[in-house]
């Protein structure tokens, strides 16, 4: 939901994202600033300045706008359980195309997640002069996580426009008992560039967690 952050949880047995396939929540988080609500929505919403906007924050703080009153949004949420969407960037002079944050992709699979495509929750880059939205959240929980060279996870902040700041990176967390993916460098939560002299957003977070298998353990002495 673009103003209260309500998001969907998917409970599945198995999930396979094939080559060229995509699960996307790009720009699906909190709204960017509006004429009637100049600051970005969300806990890390960027503020509107007189001549530029501050970038939205989530896993990392947003980038400061190019003017003294264009403050960015700060970081919030959990690195290990990223269950919030990203925040929007600040408005610029009543623009209508400001950057929304990335949404939340929350998937819990009872068995296996196979990733050969893209799961993405990037912030939205405004068409005009507004600030970039932050990256969103990706939370995957499964027994086995398998990926190939074409697989990727992205929760990147968006680029700011017109001397406005870039969005901060989002948050990614993958919980699994076993993991077979040697391309973990293809998981990114980078901050978006600012439009000079505005600053870029800070990087977000990426967390890989190893769960214990279910069942009982008996110790015999």
VEXNU-791312 format. One record per residue (C-alpha): residue number from 0; z, x, y. Coordinates in steps of 0.2 Angstrom, whole numbers. Layout:
N
<seq = NUM, z = Z, x = X, y = Y>
...
//
This chain:
221
<seq = 0, z = 0, x = 0, y = 0>
<seq = 1, z = -5, x = 8, y = 17>
<seq = 2, z = 11, x = 4, y = 26>
<seq = 3, z = 25, x = 3, y = 13>
<seq = 4, z = 18, x = 15, y = 1>
<seq = 5, z = 19, x = 4, y = -15>
<seq = 6, z = 9, x = 12, y = -29>
<seq = 7, z = 4, x = 8, y = -47>
<seq = 8, z = 10, x = 16, y = -63>
<seq = 9, z = -2, x = 17, y = -78>
<seq = 10, z = 6, x = 17, y = -95>
<seq = 11, z = -7, x = 21, y = -108>
<seq = 12, z = -8, x = 28, y = -126>
<seq = 13, z = -21, x = 41, y = -122>
<seq = 14, z = -32, x = 46, y = -107>
<seq = 15, z = -48, x = 55, y = -107>
<seq = 16, z = -57, x = 60, y = -91>
<seq = 17, z = -74, x = 66, y = -96>
<seq = 18, z = -86, x = 79, y = -88>
<seq = 19, z = -92, x = 71, y = -71>
<seq = 20, z = -79, x = 57, y = -72>
<seq = 21, z = -66, x = 55, y = -58>
<seq = 22, z = -50, x = 46, y = -55>
<seq = 23, z = -48, x = 46, y = -36>
<seq = 24, z = -35, x = 40, y = -24>
<seq = 25, z = -43, x = 50, y = -9>
<seq = 26, z = -37, x = 42, y = 7>
<seq = 27, z = -27, x = 29, y = -3>
<seq = 28, z = -10, x = 33, y = 4>
<seq = 29, z = -1, x = 29, y = 20>
<seq = 30, z = -13, x = 24, y = 35>
<seq = 31, z = -16, x = 36, y = 49>
<seq = 32, z = -11, x = 31, y = 67>
<seq = 33, z = -19, x = 16, y = 75>
<seq = 34, z = -21, x = 9, y = 92>
<seq = 35, z = -6, x = -2, y = 89>
<seq = 36, z = 4, x = 11, y = 79>
<seq = 37, z = -1, x = 28, y = 86>
<seq = 38, z = 9, x = 39, y = 74>
<seq = 39, z = 4, x = 41, y = 56>
<seq = 40, z = 12, x = 29, y = 44>
<seq = 41, z = 24, x = 36, y = 30>
<seq = 42, z = 39, x = 48, y = 30>
<seq = 43, z = 28, x = 62, y = 35>
<seq = 44, z = 17, x = 54, y = 48>
<seq = 45, z = 10, x = 64, y = 62>
<seq = 46, z = 13, x = 60, y = 80>
<seq = 47, z = 0, x = 56, y = 93>
<seq = 48, z = 0, x = 67, y = 108>
<seq = 49, z = -9, x = 65, y = 124>
<seq = 50, z = -25, x = 74, y = 119>
<seq = 51, z = -23, x = 77, y = 100>
<seq = 52, z = -13, x = 72, y = 85>
<seq = 53, z = -1, x = 81, y = 73>
<seq = 54, z = -6, x = 81, y = 54>
<seq = 55, z = 2, x = 71, y = 41>
<seq = 56, z = 15, x = 80, y = 29>
<seq = 57, z = 20, x = 78, y = 11>
<seq = 58, z = 22, x = 93, y = -1>
<seq = 59, z = 19, x = 104, y = 15>
<seq = 60, z = 21, x = 100, y = 33>
<seq = 61, z = 6, x = 95, y = 43>
<seq = 62, z = -2, x = 106, y = 56>
<seq = 63, z = 3, x = 105, y = 74>
<seq = 64, z = -10, x = 98, y = 86>
<seq = 65, z = -18, x = 109, y = 100>
<seq = 66, z = -6, x = 102, y = 113>
<seq = 67, z = 12, x = 103, y = 116>
<seq = 68, z = 16, x = 85, y = 112>
<seq = 69, z = 6, x = 83, y = 96>
<seq = 70, z = 19, x = 86, y = 83>
<seq = 71, z = 15, x = 86, y = 64>
<seq = 72, z = 24, x = 77, y = 50>
<seq = 73, z = 37, x = 86, y = 39>
<seq = 74, z = 38, x = 88, y = 20>
<seq = 75, z = 47, x = 75, y = 10>
<seq = 76, z = 48, x = 69, y = -8>
<seq = 77, z = 51, x = 78, y = -25>
<seq = 78, z = 42, x = 93, y = -32>
<seq = 79, z = 46, x = 89, y = -50>
<seq = 80, z = 44, x = 70, y = -48>
<seq = 81, z = 31, x = 67, y = -35>
<seq = 82, z = 31, x = 48, y = -34>
<seq = 83, z = 26, x = 45, y = -16>
<seq = 84, z = 9, x = 44, y = -8>
<seq = 85, z = 4, x = 55, y = 6>
<seq = 86, z = 7, x = 52, y = 25>
<seq = 87, z = -6, x = 49, y = 39>
<seq = 88, z = -11, x = 60, y = 53>
<seq = 89, z = -7, x = 55, y = 71>
<seq = 90, z = -19, x = 45, y = 82>
<seq = 91, z = -29, x = 52, y = 96>
<seq = 92, z = -32, x = 41, y = 111>
<seq = 93, z = -34, x = 25, y = 102>
<seq = 94, z = -47, x = 31, y = 89>
<seq = 95, z = -50, x = 20, y = 74>
<seq = 96, z = -54, x = 33, y = 61>
<seq = 97, z = -38, x = 43, y = 59>
<seq = 98, z = -34, x = 52, y = 43>
<seq = 99, z = -25, x = 42, y = 30>
<seq = 100, z = -14, x = 52, y = 17>
<seq = 101, z = -19, x = 53, y = -1>
<seq = 102, z = -13, x = 40, y = -13>
<seq = 103, z = -2, x = 42, y = -29>
<seq = 104, z = -9, x = 44, y = -46>
<seq = 105, z = 5, x = 40, y = -58>
<seq = 106, z = 0, x = 41, y = -77>
<seq = 107, z = 12, x = 41, y = -92>
<seq = 108, z = 3, x = 43, y = -109>
<seq = 109, z = 12, x = 41, y = -125>
<seq = 110, z = 1, x = 54, y = -133>
<seq = 111, z = -13, x = 64, y = -125>
<seq = 112, z = -21, x = 67, y = -109>
<seq = 113, z = -38, x = 76, y = -110>
<seq = 114, z = -45, x = 82, y = -93>
<seq = 115, z = -63, x = 88, y = -92>
<seq = 116, z = -67, x = 78, y = -76>
<seq = 117, z = -57, x = 76, y = -59>
<seq = 118, z = -41, x = 68, y = -54>
<seq = 119, z = -40, x = 69, y = -35>
<seq = 120, z = -28, x = 62, y = -22>
<seq = 121, z = -34, x = 71, y = -6>
<seq = 122, z = -31, x = 66, y = 12>
<seq = 123, z = -44, x = 58, y = 22>
<seq = 124, z = -53, x = 68, y = 36>
<seq = 125, z = -56, x = 57, y = 52>
<seq = 126, z = -73, x = 55, y = 58>
<seq = 127, z = -68, x = 58, y = 76>
<seq = 128, z = -53, x = 67, y = 85>
<seq = 129, z = -38, x = 61, y = 75>
<seq = 130, z = -27, x = 72, y = 64>
<seq = 131, z = -29, x = 74, y = 45>
<seq = 132, z = -19, x = 65, y = 32>
<seq = 133, z = -9, x = 74, y = 19>
<seq = 134, z = -13, x = 76, y = 1>
<seq = 135, z = -6, x = 63, y = -10>
<seq = 136, z = 4, x = 64, y = -26>
<seq = 137, z = -2, x = 66, y = -44>
<seq = 138, z = 11, x = 64, y = -58>
<seq = 139, z = 6, x = 65, y = -76>
<seq = 140, z = 17, x = 64, y = -91>
<seq = 141, z = 11, x = 65, y = -109>
<seq = 142, z = 15, x = 73, y = -126>
<seq = 143, z = 0, x = 84, y = -125>
<seq = 144, z = -11, x = 90, y = -111>
<seq = 145, z = -28, x = 97, y = -114>
<seq = 146, z = -41, x = 102, y = -102>
<seq = 147, z = -58, x = 111, y = -100>
<seq = 148, z = -67, x = 122, y = -88>
<seq = 149, z = -74, x = 107, y = -79>
<seq = 150, z = -57, x = 99, y = -76>
<seq = 151, z = -47, x = 99, y = -60>
<seq = 152, z = -32, x = 92, y = -51>
<seq = 153, z = -33, x = 91, y = -32>
<seq = 154, z = -21, x = 84, y = -19>
<seq = 155, z = -27, x = 93, y = -3>
<seq = 156, z = -23, x = 90, y = 15>
<seq = 157, z = -38, x = 84, y = 26>
<seq = 158, z = -46, x = 93, y = 40>
<seq = 159, z = -41, x = 88, y = 58>
<seq = 160, z = -53, x = 84, y = 71>
<seq = 161, z = -54, x = 86, y = 90>
<seq = 162, z = -40, x = 99, y = 92>
<seq = 163, z = -29, x = 89, y = 80>
<seq = 164, z = -19, x = 96, y = 66>
<seq = 165, z = -24, x = 97, y = 47>
<seq = 166, z = -14, x = 88, y = 34>
<seq = 167, z = -1, x = 96, y = 23>
<seq = 168, z = -5, x = 98, y = 5>
<seq = 169, z = 2, x = 85, y = -7>
<seq = 170, z = 12, x = 87, y = -23>
<seq = 171, z = 6, x = 88, y = -42>
<seq = 172, z = 17, x = 88, y = -57>
<seq = 173, z = 12, x = 88, y = -75>
<seq = 174, z = 25, x = 85, y = -89>
<seq = 175, z = 20, x = 89, y = -107>
<seq = 176, z = 27, x = 95, y = -123>
<seq = 177, z = 12, x = 106, y = -126>
<seq = 178, z = -2, x = 111, y = -114>
<seq = 179, z = -19, x = 118, y = -119>
<seq = 180, z = -27, x = 122, y = -102>
<seq = 181, z = -31, x = 140, y = -96>
<seq = 182, z = -38, x = 134, y = -80>
<seq = 183, z = -22, x = 130, y = -70>
<seq = 184, z = -29, x = 138, y = -55>
<seq = 185, z = -40, x = 123, y = -54>
<seq = 186, z = -25, x = 113, y = -48>
<seq = 187, z = -24, x = 114, y = -29>
<seq = 188, z = -13, x = 106, y = -16>
<seq = 189, z = -19, x = 116, y = -1>
<seq = 190, z = -16, x = 112, y = 18>
<seq = 191, z = -31, x = 106, y = 28>
<seq = 192, z = -38, x = 116, y = 42>
<seq = 193, z = -34, x = 111, y = 60>
<seq = 194, z = -47, x = 110, y = 73>
<seq = 195, z = -44, x = 125, y = 85>
<seq = 196, z = -32, x = 128, y = 93>
<seq = 197, z = -23, x = 116, y = 82>
<seq = 198, z = -15, x = 123, y = 66>
<seq = 199, z = -18, x = 120, y = 48>
<seq = 200, z = -6, x = 110, y = 37>
<seq = 201, z = 6, x = 120, y = 25>
<seq = 202, z = 2, x = 121, y = 6>
<seq = 203, z = 9, x = 108, y = -5>
<seq = 204, z = 18, x = 110, y = -22>
<seq = 205, z = 11, x = 111, y = -40>
<seq = 206, z = 24, x = 110, y = -55>
<seq = 207, z = 21, x = 113, y = -73>
<seq = 208, z = 35, x = 106, y = -84>
<seq = 209, z = 38, x = 109, y = -103>
<seq = 210, z = 47, x = 94, y = -111>
<seq = 211, z = 57, x = 95, y = -127>
<seq = 212, z = 49, x = 85, y = -142>
<seq = 213, z = 57, x = 69, y = -147>
<seq = 214, z = 68, x = 67, y = -162>
<seq = 215, z = 85, x = 73, y = -169>
<seq = 216, z = 91, x = 91, y = -172>
<seq = 217, z = 103, x = 95, y = -186>
<seq = 218, z = 112, x = 111, y = -186>
<seq = 219, z = 119, x = 116, y = -204>
<seq = 220, z = 132, x = 130, y = -204>
//
